Amino acid sequence: MTDINEWLTVESMDLEAQGVAHNAEGKVVFCEGALPGEQVQVHVTRRKNNWEQATLSAMRRESAQRVTPACPHFGLHAGACGGCKMQHLHRSAQVAIKQRVLEDNLWHLAKVRPEQVLRPIEGPAFGYRYRARLSVRHVHKKGCVLVGFHERKSSYVADMPSCAVLPPQVSALLMPLRELILTMDQCDRLPQIELAVGDAVTALVLRHLEPLTDADLARLSAFAATHGVQWWLQAKGPDAIVPLDAGGPQLAYALPEFDLVMPFRPTDFTQVNPNINAVLVSRALRLLGAAPHERVIDWFCGLGNFTLAIATRAREVLGVEGSETLVARSRANVALNDERHPGLSARTRFVARDLFEITPQQLAADGTADKWLIDPPREGAFALAKALAELHATPVPGWQPPRRIVYVSCNPATLARDAGLLVHQAGYRCTATGAVNMFPQTAHVESLAVFDLG
């Protein structure tokens, strides 16, 4: 649209990793590519009454935290990969900004200030992404196939022969995968490859819109043998996946501190970053402080990532999850680990329930627990927090609220909303929060929060 000739001072960074400034009129300007502290001129691409969207056009004061991106496919130019948004910012500054986003959300959305700020959980900045959905596109005009993430603000697939955030052995598969798909009879009907890497297995889930030919199945088997991967085929929804070849090692990850092994299927939810997950489980359990005489409830328990670790410490654990499939997986994982921890199955119970519709009566029926762990999806745990607040206002005889809640969040806005209910209506104090850099180089903010009663 137009260039702004005045120099703007970038004040902060938003959840989309855009620099935030104000122009001479006081209007907010969101500038892609600009970092806090920089003085920039911008090109406005979108204009609204209260804000403007812009891209960086000139700079006269550069941030000391600006770094050269490690990946050649990162940038603001046309065709740049949209998988990362912060590669131009030093990793320590990324974490500091995410911590600030967390605290700002808690205060501005809920008027909650934590009593303590926890040290951030950090890990490898690259090669960490053990889960990903890679788009596949056959480009007829160029006679090639692209496999990777979408281009920045586009539905097109980026031309990325390598990826710095994928494990090196997976990044090295991008070009061979292109060549494989190009040779397949159904290359126009294969829109996605989902990646799931375990401790000993790399699984690739091929989404196919039409039945695969025998020749294509043979090509996949040959690729698997050459590159040491497992193929799974997905004709319909995620639950419909089937392995291409039976047998072989099982996809799993370990939690060594707790001597646990966690098998999973390629489309099950597991954390993207296994290094951070191991530290996160350890930190969450230390904060929870479950004792051998205590009962704990793990809400949104998934396949038991936290539940089984808690069960090695507590008297009894109830894991609650909305998916019957994941509940079945959790029960199987407990049985598998019972050999390592005799009595683990007896101390652990799982139930399936819609936690987005839970009522105070259902909550009370699950019984009193000394402590809770909550690990919801991006939508948060509003119904759960609301039910707890209602029980605080109208107690049920014989039922007691948990003394401590550890909340693991992947969305600071819904964490703040739920924290407002817990603090202002349910009688809790927010005693600690901290950022978890689960997704380095991206604007995604993962966090921990601790709430204590009274």
C-alpha positions, 0 to 999 in steps of 0.5 A: 500500500504505502511506505511510512517514512518516519522512523518507528521504535519497536517496543515489543513482539506479539504472539505472531513474532511481529514487532509492535510499534506506534506511529506518529498518530498513535496507531499500533503498527505490527511489523514483520521482521522487526525486533524490540529496540530497533528503529525501522521504516516500514511498508504498510500492507494492511490498514485498519482504524486502530492498527496497521500491518507492515513489513520492514523496509529500512533499519537504522538501529539494529537489535543486539539480539538479531542473529543470522538465521541458521536455515536458508529457507527462513525469511520474509521473501516470497516462497520463504518457509513459514514453519519458523518465525523467530530464527532472526532472534537470539535463542535467549531473547526468544525465551525472554519474550515468551516469558513476557508474553505469558506474564502479560497475558496473565495480568492483562487478561486475568489481573493475575500476577504470579508470586514467583517466576520459574526458570525457563525450561530450554533445550536444543534450538534445532533438530528438536521437532520429532513430530510434524505434518509435512504437506506434499504437492505435485507441481506439474509445471516444474515436473517435481514434487515438494515436501515440507511446510507451507510458505509464509502466509500461503497455501503453497508448499515451500521449496525446502530441500532441508529443514533445520528444526527437524532431526538431521536424519529426517531432514535428510529424507526430504529430497528422497521423499520428493523423488519417491512421490514423483515416481508413484502412480498416485502422486497427485493424490498424496497430500500429506506425510505425518512424521513421528519419531520415537527413540528407536523408530522413525514412522511416516504416515502417508495420507492417500486419497485413492487406494495405492497400487501394488507398484506404489506399495512396493516402492514404499517398502523399498524406500523403508528398507533403504532409509530405515523408516516405518510406513503407515497408510492413512486412507481416512481419519487418523484412527484409520492408520495401518502399518504398511508392513507388519512387525518391526520395532514399536514406536515409543519414547522413554522417561528415564528419570521414572524408568518408564517406556511410553509406546504410541501410534504415529497419530497419537498426541505426543509432545513435539520435543522429547528432550523438553518433554522429559524435563517438563515431566520432571519439573511438573512432578517436582512442583506437584510434590505428590507424596506416597499417601496422596491421591492425584487427578491428571486431567486431559491425561492423553496416553499417560505422559504425566499420569504414569510418572505421578503413579511412581510417586503417589498412592493413587492416580486417576487419569481423565481423558476425552478420547476412548482411544487414548484411554485404552492406550494409557491402560496398555502403557500402565500394564507394560510398565507394571513389570518395572514398577510392581503395583503400578496398575493397582495405583492407576485408573483411567476414565474417558469423559468430555472435559469441555462439558464437565459439571460440578456434580461430575467433578465432585463424583470423581472424589477428593484429590490432594493435588491436580495436574491439568494439561489441556489442548489449546482450548484450555480447561474452562469448564473444569476451572468453572466447575471448581469455582462453582464448588467453591461457592457452593460446596458439596458435603464431604468433597474437598478441593485440591490443595495444589494444581499444576497447570501445563499450558500450550496457550497463554490466553486460555491459561490466563482465562482459567487462572482468572477463575481459579484465583478470583473465584475458586480461592487459589493463589498463582504461586509460580509460572514459567515459560517452556520453550517447547518450540524454539524458533517459533512464536508458540508459547508453552508454560507451567503455572502453579496454583495453591489453595488459600 
